[in-house]
Amino acid sequence: MGWATFAIFVLGIANFAMGKAVFESGHPLFARLPRSSQLLSRRASFFTEFVVLCLALALSVEGWPGFVFAYAGYTALNALATWLVLTGRL
């Protein structure tokens, strides 16, 4: 396991943590959704996050270590969106 694979794995953990924080924040946008839609959106979000993480890890292992920078950019945008939601700016 190379440094890029390890970095993507750590960034993936951060992305899952940010997703959980957003869904548990009680944001009014989510509070207006019916309970079934909240559950479905949470599952869809985590499934999509898992697929993106698996693809990033696969590309990293197959000899594309530079892909860590693309995944880091994705994580940075995710962090910005999480910050906007959690601080009430969105």
Residue pairs with C-beta under 8 A, 6 or more apart in sequence:
1 61
2 60
2 61
2 65
3 65
4 60
4 65
4 66
4 67
4 68
5 57
5 60
5 61
7 68
7 72
8 53
8 56
8 57
8 60
8 67
8 68
8 71
9 57
11 68
11 71
11 72
11 75
12 49
12 53
12 56
12 57
12 71
14 75
14 79
15 49
15 53
15 74
15 75
15 78
16 46
16 49
18 78
18 79
18 82
19 45
19 46
19 49
19 78
19 82
21 82
21 86
22 81
22 82
22 85
22 86
23 30
23 38
23 42
23 45
25 85
25 86
27 85
30 38
30 41
33 41
52 74
56 67
56 68
56 70
56 71
59 67
60 67
60 68
81 90
83 89
84 90
